[in-house]
């Protein structure tokens, strides 16, 4: 027995040492031995790998060299207590610093080895890296804390319920929703919180969840708050099982949807109201999709067109539109879908199922979602066929009556008792330049120059019911004085009281009468002028000739004068000095100028009194006017105190006028006279603020050429206008004008060219001379 025991491998000391070494070298945890002073005596590969050092490096180190600085004091104290025998083998957790600087957490178990004498020999330690485990444990703790905070601060109610329906836990939000404290809820039967009618609704789902038939379920229930109020909640329920799959408890999340449910119910009520409104609307209504297909039509729409609602809801909007109106409807709908407008209104024709055509007023609007994307169109369609026929009939009658009123040559203006215009015919538009649209509803005095007396007379017509008439009233229309015969008579229509004012323009008649009077004056003055001219011409010639001879007899250039002076022993130059010093020569010059001026007047009187030989020829009127301007521009004289070069000339010539048959010289004289008169009037006007301007205009009026000479000078009052063509009538200072210029011009136009000449003017408005000449002289 002893021999077999001695020869067994395991009982061999060497073998036991080898086995111990192999065990240490292949141990999965670090195993080290250290002397009593702390220096490592042996380290196994697992510890070297754990610390990142080689065995040679570690055997040069002490146990405290690898310990985290904050754990060294506690490590040394535990070690010394072991060595002193105060404690037995111990286990501790501490931090080590690896060679690469990384910090790890290790669990260490330390024992003491004694020698045969019982003295401390060395320590043996097992070191296990628990860094990953500790991190996992910390993460678990952090996760549990985060879950706790999440549950406690969740915006929804969270509770756990045992399978027997007893509440295990609740979060604060659930307490807030139900009005209970956590202590009141924990241990309560969950069914006590439910509205009685809802208490059994969730049981089948809970049983299926316990049986594993479903993973979870959602249910909508009503709950009773502590104060008795009823709320609607949406529960999301899960089941928690243990590792063996046994049910532990339900987890429920409660979302208060009371407000949402109320909003949904209100929305449903609104939708129902809209549906009822849509279906019972007295006018046709239809909804169309983006493809213009009708997706819904109300009964009124179906009745109006003779289709069933089902038939309409299979058609497009253009299918029931009259072919002639489809393009307009298509364009309007396209603008809606393109976002150019939100709605439109149109009058269009629809084709009924039986082929009839109805005229409707259609109002269509677009419906968009919250982001502005168009969803559909809603159309409201009102049948206005009968109304349109009545309107057309009324319009025809109104047009007929208006045509009668507008065809009248007289101005017809109707006013109400407040003086506001209720009727304004075409003649009133043409005469005043004011359209009926502008005049309707406005005060008649805004458009007709009626004074206070005339307004009172119109009111008297309304109150008394008797007409009032006035003749040859001067009124100013469109800047021109016209003469009218006025008649105002009462008007009673549709219970409203007013008056009708009839104005007949008699300006041409009045001016014809004035022209006849003027012509008679001209004829009577013509004979007188001829006699006066002959009587004055002979002595005037003697005066001018004698004045000229006296001037010649004083001249030193004539030999006869020098011979006579020498015979009398006179110094002719001294005599001439004496005449100049005594202003005798100036007196003679003035006599000659006055005689020359008188001779011109006599010549004008002769021209005025007799028909001279005229030479008619076709001339370009525009060229004649330009020539007259050039002639007038050279008429500057210091004594006349005006300069035509300072006047702005504007030309407005009709290119279609053609040639005018006239005596060029005579017409140039007329135009030149008008230009000079206008320039003088503007130059002598102290109130002239605008730059002086003369406008020359020509127009073709049938067989006549119309010539206008307009200025922006001081104008004339009515008294001056009436007498402007009278011989010897002038508004100029003595010596500036003779009063024959316009009379001669009038004679040239009226008598020699069979034309007409008139003036339109008003104080401060300038003057416009209008000449009409026949294009051909017979």
C-alpha positions in Angstrom: 0.0 0.0 0.0 2.7 2.5 0.9 4.7 1.7 -2.2 1.6 2.2 -4.5 0.9 5.5 -2.7 4.3 6.7 -3.1 4.4 6.0 -6.8 0.9 7.7 -7.7 1.5 10.9 -9.8 -0.9 13.0 -7.8 0.8 12.2 -4.6 4.1 13.4 -6.0 5.1 16.8 -4.6 6.5 17.9 -7.9 3.3 16.9 -9.6 1.3 18.9 -7.2 3.4 22.0 -7.7 3.1 21.6 -11.5 -0.7 21.3 -11.2 -0.8 24.3 -8.9 1.3 26.3 -11.4 -0.9 25.3 -14.3 -4.0 26.2 -12.3 -2.7 29.7 -11.5 -1.5 30.3 -15.1 -4.8 29.2 -16.6 -7.2 30.7 -14.0 -9.8 33.0 -15.6 -9.3 35.6 -12.8 -6.2 37.4 -11.6 -4.2 35.6 -8.8 -1.3 37.3 -7.1 1.0 36.8 -4.1 2.7 39.6 -2.4 5.2 39.9 0.5 4.2 41.4 3.8 5.7 44.7 2.6 3.4 44.7 -0.4 5.7 43.8 -3.3 4.4 41.3 -5.8 5.9 37.8 -5.5 3.9 36.2 -8.3 1.3 37.2 -10.8 -0.7 35.0 -13.2 -1.3 35.8 -16.9 -5.0 36.8 -16.2 -3.8 39.6 -13.9 -1.2 40.7 -16.4 -3.8 40.9 -19.1 -6.2 42.7 -16.7 -3.6 45.4 -15.8 -2.0 45.6 -19.2 1.5 45.0 -17.8 4.0 42.2 -18.3 4.8 39.8 -15.4 8.4 41.3 -15.3 6.9 44.8 -14.9 4.5 43.8 -12.2 7.1 41.9 -10.1 8.9 45.2 -9.8 5.9 46.9 -8.3 3.9 47.1 -5.1 0.2 46.3 -4.6 -0.5 50.0 -4.0 1.1 51.1 -7.3 -1.9 49.9 -9.3 -4.6 51.0 -6.8 -6.6 54.2 -7.6 -5.2 57.0 -5.4 -8.6 57.5 -3.7 -8.7 53.8 -2.6 -5.0 53.3 -1.5 -5.5 54.3 2.2 -8.4 52.0 2.6 -6.5 49.1 0.8 -3.4 49.5 3.0 -5.5 49.7 6.2 -7.4 46.4 5.3 -4.1 44.7 4.4 -2.4 45.7 7.7 -5.3 44.5 9.7 -5.1 41.1 8.0 -1.3 40.9 8.6 -1.7 41.9 12.2 -4.3 39.2 12.7 -7.0 41.6 13.6 -9.2 40.3 10.7 -9.3 37.2 8.7 -9.4 36.9 5.0 -11.5 39.7 3.5 -13.3 40.7 0.3 -13.4 44.2 -1.0 -14.2 46.2 -4.2 -11.8 48.8 -5.4 -10.5 50.6 -8.5 -7.3 49.9 -10.3 -5.4 52.0 -12.9 -4.3 50.0 -16.0 -1.1 50.7 -17.8 -3.0 52.6 -20.5 -4.6 54.9 -17.9 -8.0 53.3 -18.0 -9.8 52.9 -14.7 -11.4 49.5 -13.9 -13.4 48.2 -11.0 -12.3 44.9 -9.4 -13.6 42.6 -6.7 -10.7 41.3 -4.6 -10.5 38.5 -2.1 -7.3 38.5 0.1 -6.0 35.7 2.4 -2.8 35.4 4.6 -0.2 32.6 4.4 1.7 31.9 7.7 5.1 30.1 8.1 5.6 27.0 10.3 6.3 29.3 13.2 2.9 31.1 12.7 4.5 34.3 11.4 2.9 36.1 8.4 4.7 34.9 5.3 2.8 36.3 2.3 -0.7 37.3 1.1 -2.7 35.6 -1.7 -5.3 37.6 -3.6 -7.9 36.7 -6.2 -8.8 39.7 -8.4 -11.9 39.7 -10.7 -12.6 42.6 -13.2 -16.3 43.6 -12.5 -16.2 46.9 -14.5 -18.7 45.8 -17.1 -21.0 44.3 -14.5 -21.0 47.5 -12.4 -21.7 49.6 -15.5 -24.6 47.4 -16.4 -25.9 47.6 -12.9 -25.6 51.4 -13.0 -27.4 51.6 -16.3 -30.1 49.5 -14.9 -30.5 51.8 -11.9 -30.4 54.8 -14.2 -33.0 53.2 -16.4 -35.2 52.4 -13.5 -34.9 56.0 -12.3 -35.6 57.3 -15.7 -38.6 55.0 -16.0 -39.9 56.2 -12.6 -39.5 59.8 -13.6 -41.1 59.2 -16.9 -44.1 57.6 -15.3 -44.4 60.2 -12.7 -44.2 63.1 -15.2 -46.0 61.5 -18.0 -48.7 63.7 -19.6 -51.1 60.7 -19.6 -52.5 58.8 -16.6 -50.6 55.5 -15.9 -51.6 52.8 -13.5 -50.9 49.2 -12.8 -53.8 46.8 -12.0 -53.7 43.3 -10.6 -55.5 40.6 -12.6 -58.2 40.7 -9.9 -58.7 44.4 -10.9 -57.2 45.9 -7.8 -55.1 49.0 -8.5 -51.4 48.6 -7.5 -49.9 52.0 -8.5 -50.8 55.3 -10.1 -48.9 58.3 -11.4 -49.6 61.9 -10.5 -51.3 62.7 -13.8 -53.9 60.0 -13.2 -54.6 61.4 -9.8 -55.1 64.8 -11.3 -57.4 63.5 -14.0 -59.6 61.6 -11.5 -59.4 64.0 -8.6 -58.2 61.3 -6.2 -55.0 61.1 -4.2 -52.6 58.2 -4.8 -53.4 56.7 -1.4 -57.1 56.7 -2.3 -56.6 55.0 -5.6 -54.1 52.3 -4.6 -56.1 49.2 -3.5 -59.4 50.5 -5.1 -61.3 48.2 -7.4 -60.7 49.6 -10.9 -64.3 49.1 -11.9 -65.4 51.6 -9.3 -63.8 54.3 -11.5 -65.8 53.4 -14.5 -69.3 54.6 -15.5 -71.7 51.8 -14.7 -72.6 51.1 -18.3 -68.9 50.7 -19.2 -67.8 48.4 -16.3 -68.1 45.1 -18.2 -67.0 46.3 -21.6 -63.3 45.7 -21.0 -63.6 42.4 -19.3 -63.6 40.2 -22.5 -60.5 42.0 -23.8 -58.7 41.7 -20.4 -59.5 37.9 -20.4 -58.1 37.6 -23.9 -55.0 39.5 -22.9 -54.5 37.2 -19.8 -55.0 34.1 -22.0 -52.3 35.4 -24.4 -54.7 35.7 -27.4 -53.9 39.3 -28.0 -50.7 41.3 -27.1 -52.5 44.4 -26.0 -55.8 46.3 -26.5 -57.3 49.8 -26.7 -60.6 50.8 -25.3 -62.6 54.0 -24.9 -64.5 54.2 -21.6 -66.2 56.8 -19.5 -64.8 57.4 -15.9 -66.3 59.1 -12.9 -64.1 61.7 -11.2 -64.2 62.0 -7.4 -66.4 65.1 -7.7 -68.9 63.2 -9.8 -67.9 64.7 -13.2 -67.8 62.4 -16.2 -64.8 62.3 -18.4 -64.1 60.2 -21.5 -60.8 58.3 -21.6 -58.9 56.2 -24.1 -57.1 53.3 -22.4 -54.1 51.5 -23.9 -53.6 48.3 -21.9 -50.6 45.9 -21.7 -49.9 42.8 -19.5 -46.6 42.3 -17.6 -45.6 38.7 -17.1 -42.8 37.1 -15.0 -39.9 35.1 -16.6 -42.1 32.0 -16.4 -44.8 33.7 -18.4 -47.2 34.1 -15.5 -49.4 37.2 -15.5 -48.2 39.8 -13.0 -50.3 42.9 -13.6 -51.9 45.1 -16.2 -50.3 48.4 -17.2 -52.8 51.0 -18.5 -52.2 54.4 -20.1 -55.2 56.7 -19.9 -55.6 59.6 -22.3 -58.3 62.2 -21.5 -60.2 62.7 -24.8 -63.2 64.5 -23.3 -62.4 67.7 -25.2 -61.7 65.8 -28.3 -64.9 63.9 -28.1 -66.9 67.0 -27.5 -65.2 68.6 -30.5 -66.0 65.5 -32.6 -69.6 65.6 -31.5 -69.8 69.3 -32.2 -68.2 68.6 -35.6 -70.7 65.9 -36.2 -73.5 68.2 -35.3 -72.1 70.9 -37.6 -71.7 68.4 -40.4 -75.3 67.2 -39.8 -76.5 70.8 -39.8 -74.6 71.5 -43.0 -76.0 68.4 -44.6 -79.5 69.4 -43.7 -78.8 72.9 -44.9 -77.4 71.5 -48.1 -80.2 69.1 -48.7 -83.0 71.5 -47.8 -81.6 74.7 -49.5 -84.2 76.4 -51.7 -81.6 76.9 -54.4 -79.5 74.4 -56.3 -76.2 73.4 -54.7 -73.5 71.1 -56.0 -70.0 70.0 -54.9 -67.3 69.1 -57.5 -63.9 67.4 -57.2 -60.7 68.5 -58.8 -61.7 66.7 -62.0 -64.8 68.9 -62.2 -67.0 65.9 -61.5 -70.1 66.5 -59.4 -69.7 64.4 -56.2 -72.8 65.7 -54.5 -75.9 67.6 -55.6 -78.9 68.7 -53.4 -82.6 68.0 -54.3 -83.2 71.6 -55.4 -80.5 71.2 -58.1 -82.0 67.9 -59.2 -85.5 69.4 -59.4 -84.3 72.4 -61.3 -82.6 70.4 -64.0 -84.9 67.4 -64.1 -82.3 64.9 -63.1 -82.1 62.5 -60.1 -79.3 63.2 -57.6 -77.7 59.9 -58.6 -77.7 61.0 -62.3 -76.2 64.4 -61.5 -73.5 62.8 -59.3 -72.2 60.9 -62.3 -71.8 64.0 -64.5 -69.3 66.8 -64.9 -70.2 70.5 -64.3 -69.7 71.3 -68.0 -72.1 68.5 -69.1 -75.1 70.5 -67.9 -73.7 73.8 -69.1 -75.0 75.4 -72.3 -72.3 74.9 -75.1 -72.0 78.6 -75.7 -71.2 79.2 -72.0 -68.8 76.3 -71.4 -65.6 78.2 -72.3 -66.3 81.0 -69.8 -67.2 78.4 -67.1 -64.1 76.4 -67.8 -61.9 79.5 -67.6 -63.5 80.6 -64.3 -63.1 77.1 -62.8 -59.5 77.0 -63.9 -58.7 80.3 -62.2 -60.2 78.9 -59.0 -58.0 75.8 -59.1 -54.9 77.8 -60.2 -55.4 80.0 -57.1 -56.0 83.2 -59.0 -59.3 83.8 -57.1 -61.3 82.3 -54.3 -64.7 82.6 -55.8 -66.5 83.9 -58.9 -70.1 84.8 -59.9 -71.5 84.3 -63.4 -74.8 84.3 -65.2 -75.0 81.2 -67.3 -77.4 78.9 -69.0 -78.0 75.2 -68.0 -79.4 72.5 -70.1 -82.1 70.4 -68.4 -82.6 66.7 -68.9 -85.6 67.3 -71.2 -83.6 69.8 -73.3 -85.1 72.9 -71.8 -82.7 75.8 -71.1 -82.7 77.7 -67.8 -80.8 80.9 -67.0 -79.1 80.8 -63.6 -77.0 82.9 -61.4 -74.1 80.7 -60.3 -71.8 81.5 -57.4 -68.8 79.1 -57.1 -66.1 79.1 -54.4 -63.1 76.9 -53.8 -62.5 74.9 -50.6 -58.9 74.3 -49.5 -57.3 72.3 -46.7 -55.3 73.8 -43.8 -52.2 74.0 -46.0 -54.0 75.8 -48.8 -54.3 72.8 -51.2 -57.6 73.0 -53.1 -60.0 70.1 -52.4 -63.3 70.9 -54.1 -65.6 73.5 -55.4 -69.1 74.4 -54.0 -71.6 76.0 -56.4 -74.8 77.8 -55.5 -77.2 77.9 -58.5 -80.3 80.1 -58.5 -82.9 79.9 -61.4 -83.4 83.4 -62.6 -85.1 82.6 -65.9 -88.4 84.3 -65.1 -86.7 87.2 -63.4 -84.4 87.7 -66.4 -87.3 87.6 -68.8 -89.1 90.3 -66.7 -85.9 92.3 -66.6 -85.4 92.0 -70.3 -89.0 93.1 -70.9 -88.6 96.0 -68.5 -85.2 96.8 -70.2 -86.9 96.8 -73.6 -89.6 99.2 -72.4 -87.0 101.4 -70.7 -84.9 101.4 -73.8 -87.9 102.2 -76.0 -88.8 105.2 -73.7 -85.2 106.3 -73.5 -84.9 106.2 -77.3 -87.9 108.4 -77.5 -86.5 110.9 -75.0 -83.0 110.7 -76.5 -84.3 111.3 -80.0 -85.7 114.6 -78.9 -83.4 117.5 -80.0 -84.2 119.4 -76.8 -82.3 118.9 -73.5 -84.6 117.1 -71.1 -83.6 117.0 -67.5 -85.9 115.6 -64.8 -85.2 116.4 -61.1 -86.8 115.3 -57.8 -88.1 117.8 -55.2 -84.6 118.0 -53.8 -83.2 119.1 -57.1 -81.4 115.8 -57.8 -81.2 114.6 -61.4 -83.5 111.6 -62.2 -83.3 111.8 -66.0 -80.7 113.1 -68.4 -81.2 112.6 -72.1 -78.8 112.3 -75.0 -79.2 116.0 -76.0 -78.2 117.0 -72.5 -75.1 114.7 -72.7 -74.1 116.2 -76.0 -74.7 119.8 -75.0 -73.0 119.7 -71.6 -70.4 116.9 -72.2 -71.7 115.2 -69.0 -72.8 111.6 -69.3 -76.1 110.5 -67.8 -74.2 108.1 -65.5 -72.3 111.1 -64.1 -75.4 113.3 -63.7 -77.9 110.8 -62.2 -78.5 111.4 -58.5 -76.4 114.6 -58.4 -77.7 118.2 -57.9 -78.8 119.7 -61.2 -76.9 122.9 -60.3 -73.7 120.9 -60.5 -74.0 120.6 -64.3 -76.4 123.3 -65.4 -75.5 127.0 -64.7 -78.8 127.7 -62.9 -78.9 130.6 -60.5 -80.8 130.8 -57.2 -83.8 132.5 -58.8 -84.2 129.8 -61.4 -83.8 127.1 -58.7 -86.7 128.8 -56.8 -88.7 128.9 -59.9 -88.3 125.1 -60.4 -89.4 124.5 -56.8 -92.4 126.7 -57.4 -93.3 124.6 -60.5 -93.2 121.5 -58.2 -95.3 123.0 -55.5 -97.8 124.9 -57.7 -98.1 122.4 -60.5 -97.9 125.2 -63.1 -95.2 125.4 -65.8 -92.8 128.3 -66.1 -91.2 129.5 -69.3 -88.2 131.7 -70.1 -86.6 132.7 -73.4 -83.1 133.5 -74.6 -81.4 132.7 -71.3 -77.6 133.0 -71.5 -76.0 130.0 -69.9 -72.4 128.8 -69.8 -72.0 125.2 -71.0 -68.5 123.6 -71.5 -66.9 127.0 -71.3 -69.1 128.6 -74.0 -72.0 131.0 -73.6 -75.1 129.6 -75.2 -78.7 130.9 -75.4 -81.6 128.6 -74.5 -85.4 128.7 -74.3 -86.3 127.1 -71.0 -89.6 125.4 -70.0 -90.1 123.7 -66.6 -93.2 121.7 -65.9 -94.3 119.5 -63.0 -93.8 115.7 -63.0 -95.6 113.1 -60.8 -94.5 109.5 -61.3 -94.7 106.5 -58.9 -95.7 108.7 -56.1 -92.6 110.9 -56.4 -92.8 114.6 -57.1 -90.4 116.5 -59.3 -90.1 118.6 -62.4 -88.9 118.3 -66.0 -86.7 121.0 -67.4 -86.7 121.4 -71.2 -83.9 123.5 -72.7 -83.9 124.3 -76.4 -80.6 125.6 -77.7 -81.4 128.8 -79.7 -77.8 130.1 -79.8 -77.6 129.8 -83.6 -80.9 131.6 -84.0 -79.9 134.4 -81.6 -76.5 134.7 -83.3 -78.2 134.8 -86.7 -80.4 137.6 -85.5 -77.3 139.3 -84.1 -75.6 138.7 -87.4 -78.5 140.2 -89.3 -78.4 143.2 -87.1 -74.7 143.4 -87.5 -75.0 143.1 -91.2 -77.6 145.9 -91.4 -75.2 148.1 -89.3 -72.4 147.3 -91.7 -74.5 148.1 -94.7 -75.7 151.4 -93.2 -72.3 152.3 -92.0 -70.8 151.3 -95.3 -72.5 154.1 -97.2 -71.6 156.6 -94.5 -68.0 155.4 -94.6 -67.8 155.8 -98.4 -69.0 159.4 -98.2 -66.7 160.2 -95.3 -63.7 158.7 -97.0 -64.2 160.8 -100.1 -64.8 164.0 -98.2 -61.7 163.4 -95.9 -59.4 162.1 -98.6 -59.0 165.4 -100.5 -58.0 167.7 -97.6 -56.0 164.9 -96.1 -54.0 164.6 -99.3 -53.3 168.4 -99.3 -52.1 168.2 -95.7 -49.8 165.3 -96.3 -48.4 166.8 -99.5 -47.9 170.3 -97.9 -46.2 168.7 -94.9 -43.9 166.8 -97.2 -43.1 170.0 -99.2 -42.3 172.0 -96.0 -39.9 169.2 -95.0 -38.2 169.3 -98.4 -37.9 173.1 -98.4 -35.9 173.0 -95.1 -33.6 170.3 -96.5 -30.0 171.4 -97.2 -29.5 168.8 -99.9 -31.7 170.6 -102.4 -29.7 173.1 -104.5 -32.7 175.4 -104.9 -32.9 175.7 -101.0 -29.2 176.7 -100.8 -29.5 179.2 -103.6 -32.5 180.9 -102.0 -30.7 181.0 -98.6 -27.6 182.5 -100.2 -29.6 185.2 -101.9 -31.0 186.2 -98.5 -27.6 185.8 -96.8 -28.9 183.0 -94.5 -27.0 180.1 -93.1 -29.3 177.1 -93.9 -27.5 174.9 -91.4 -28.2 177.5 -88.6 -31.8 177.7 -89.7 -32.0 173.9 -89.5 -30.5 174.1 -86.0 -33.1 176.6 -85.0 -36.0 174.4 -86.3 -34.6 171.4 -84.4 -34.2 173.5 -81.2 -37.7 174.8 -81.4 -39.1 171.2 -82.2 -40.6 172.5 -85.4 -39.3 169.5 -87.3 -40.8 167.1 -84.7 -44.1 168.9 -85.1 -44.0 168.4 -88.9 -43.1 164.7 -88.3 -46.1 164.2 -86.1 -48.3 166.0 -88.6 -47.1 163.5 -91.3 -47.6 160.5 -89.0 -51.1 161.6 -88.0 -52.0 162.2 -91.6 -50.6 158.8 -92.7 -52.7 157.1 -89.9 -55.7 159.0 -91.0 -55.1 158.0 -94.6 -54.9 154.3 -93.5 -58.3 154.7 -91.7 -59.8 156.3 -94.9 -58.4 153.4 -96.9 -60.0 150.9 -94.5 -63.2 152.7 -94.8 -63.1 152.5 -98.6 -62.3 148.8 -98.4 -65.2 148.4 -96.0 -67.6 150.3 -98.2 -67.0 148.9 -101.6 -66.6 145.5 -103.2 -63.0 145.2 -104.5 -61.8 142.8 -107.1 -61.0 139.5 -105.4 -58.7 136.8 -106.7 -59.9 133.3 -105.6 -57.4 130.5 -105.8 -56.9 127.1 -104.1 -54.5 127.5 -101.2 -53.1 125.3 -98.4 -54.8 126.7 -95.2 -52.0 125.4 -93.0 -49.4 127.1 -95.1 -51.4 130.4 -95.1 -51.6 130.3 -91.2 -47.9 129.7 -90.9 -47.3 132.6 -93.3 -49.6 134.8 -91.1 -47.6 133.9 -88.0 -44.3 134.8 -89.7 -45.8 138.1 -90.8 -47.0 138.9 -87.3 -43.7 138.0 -85.8 -42.0 140.8 -87.8 -44.6 143.4 -86.5 -42.5 144.5 -83.5 -42.5 148.2 -82.8 -41.3 149.9 -79.6 -44.3 152.2 -79.6 -46.7 149.3 -79.7 -45.2 147.9 -76.4 -45.6 144.2 -77.3 -43.4 141.6 -79.0 -45.1 138.7 -80.8 -41.9 136.8 -80.6 -42.6 136.3 -76.9 -45.9 134.5 -77.7 -46.0 130.7 -77.9 -47.8 129.4 -81.0 -49.5 126.0 -81.0 -50.7 124.5 -84.3 -53.5 121.8 -84.5 -54.2 121.4 -88.2 -56.5 118.8 -89.7 -54.5 116.7 -92.2 -57.7 115.8 -94.1 -58.8 119.4 -94.7 -57.4 119.7 -98.3 -57.3 123.0 -100.3 -59.4 126.0 -99.6 -60.6 128.4 -102.4 -60.2 132.0 -101.2 -58.5 135.3 -101.7 -55.2 134.6 -100.0 -54.3 138.2 -99.3 -57.6 139.0 -97.7 -57.7 135.9 -95.4 -54.0 136.6 -94.4 -55.2 140.1 -93.4 -58.0 138.6 -91.3 -55.7 136.0 -89.5 -52.9 138.6 -89.1 -55.4 141.0 -87.5 -56.6 138.4 -85.1 -53.1 137.4 -84.1 -52.0 141.0 -83.5 -55.2 141.8 -81.5 -54.6 138.7 -79.3 -50.9 139.6 -78.7 -51.8 143.2 -77.8 -54.6 142.0 -75.4 -52.2 139.6 -73.6 -49.3 142.2 -73.5 -51.6 144.9 -72.0 -53.1 142.5 -69.4 -51.6 143.1 -65.9 -53.1 139.9 -64.6 -51.5 137.7 -67.2 -49.7 135.0 -65.2 -49.5 132.2 -67.7 -47.0 132.5 -70.6 -48.9 134.1 -73.6 -50.1 131.4 -76.0 -52.0 131.5 -79.3 -53.5 128.3 -80.7 -54.3 127.9 -84.4 -56.7 125.0 -85.2 -58.3 123.8 -88.4 -61.0 121.3 -88.9 -63.1 120.0 -91.8 -66.8 120.5 -91.2 -68.7 119.1 -94.2 -68.3 121.6 -97.1 -66.7 124.2 -94.8 -63.3 124.8 -93.4 -63.3 125.8 -89.7 -60.5 128.1 -88.5 -60.0 128.8 -84.8 -57.7 131.4 -83.3 -57.5 131.1 -79.5 -55.5 132.9 -76.9 -55.2 132.6 -73.1 -55.5 136.3 -72.5 -58.0 138.3 -70.4 -61.1 137.5 -72.5 -64.1 139.8 -72.8 -67.4 140.3 -71.0 -70.7 139.8 -72.7 -71.2 143.5 -73.5 -67.9 143.7 -75.3 -68.5 140.4 -77.1 -71.8 141.8 -78.5 -70.1 144.9 -80.0 -66.7 143.5 -81.0 -67.5 143.6 -84.7 -69.0 147.1 -84.8 -67.1 149.7 -86.8 -65.0 152.1 -84.7 -65.7 150.2 -81.5 -62.4 149.5 -79.6 -61.3 148.8 -76.1 -57.8 150.0 -76.8 -56.3 153.3 -75.8 -56.5 156.3 -78.1 -53.8 155.9 -80.8 -53.4 152.2 -80.4 -56.5 151.0 -82.4 -59.0 152.4 -84.8 -61.9 150.0 -84.2 -62.0 149.0 -87.8 -59.8 145.9 -87.8 -62.4 143.4 -86.7 -65.1 145.2 -88.7 -63.1 144.8 -91.9 -62.2 141.2 -91.0 -65.9 140.5 -90.5 -66.7 142.1 -93.9 -64.0 140.0 -95.7 -65.3 136.8 -94.2 -69.1 137.4 -94.4 -69.5 139.6 -97.5 -66.6 138.7 -99.7 -66.2 135.0 -98.9 -69.8 134.1 -97.9 -68.6 132.6 -94.5 -69.3 133.3 -90.9 -67.2 134.7 -88.0 -68.0 134.5 -84.3 -66.3 134.8 -81.0 -66.6 132.7 -77.8 -65.1 134.3 -74.7 -65.6 135.0 -71.0 -63.6 137.2 -68.5 -60.4 135.5 -67.6 -61.0 132.6 -70.0 -59.3 134.0 -73.1 -61.0 134.4 -76.5 -61.7 132.0 -79.4 -62.5 133.4 -82.8 -64.2 130.8 -85.1 -64.2 131.3 -88.8 -66.1 129.1 -91.2 -65.3 129.4 -94.9 -66.8 127.4 -97.8 -64.2 125.1 -99.4 -65.4 126.3 -102.9 -66.5 129.8 -104.0 -69.5 129.7 -106.3 
